[in-house]
């Protein structure tokens, strides 16, 4: 049965119509959540527990209920040194490379670095930029390098993103809620109206992408 996909959320709704990938952090893991991603967000890097965090991520990535690594990535607008962020990001990527699981990425002002790391480490795992909010030029660079784009909060807040949604190939698009109060149904309605298709067609399209990426 085709379900709605919520690529990235911090709230588990237990809605039977939706496959939700709930974001989990190693230091506050909740075993009751049926489908999740796990990773070290650059905002919350703590070198004192890094070894333990990485061990937990390695262990969870082996489990079928863990669908992806993440969210992890790089953020140039925080005080944590970029060199440290890159080192910890790469450690997580090494772990996920032992699987075929996708990577859900937090990326702020560091798209060139993320593309370079993908090439340098020869990463074949699907890489998804969650909460994409940039322009067509940035999108084109990412799409050309094999990334997927997930839209949510900014799609509902920023009309300029409509150009990006129309530009992006249908097989490289996913949808999410992240931390917003709006439902995944509202995100689908917005995306469908931008594309000029029905919500059902949008649902079929995103489900096909999800099924392929998360095979």
DADAPE-V14885 format. One line per field, one symbol per residue. ss: DSSP state (~ for helix, > for strand, _ for the rest). A space follows every 10 residues. Layout:
ss = ???
//
This chain:
ss = ___>>>>>>_ _______>>> >>>>_~~~__ _____>>>__ _~~~__~~~~ ~~~~~~~~~~ ~____>>>>> >>>>>_____ _~~~~~~~~~ ~~~~~~____ _>>>>>>>__ ~~~~~~~~~~ ______>>>_ _____~~~~~ ~~~~___>>> >_~~~~~___ ~~~~~~~__~ ~~>>>__>__ ___~~~~~~~ ~~~~~___~~ ~~~~~~~~~~ ~~~__
//
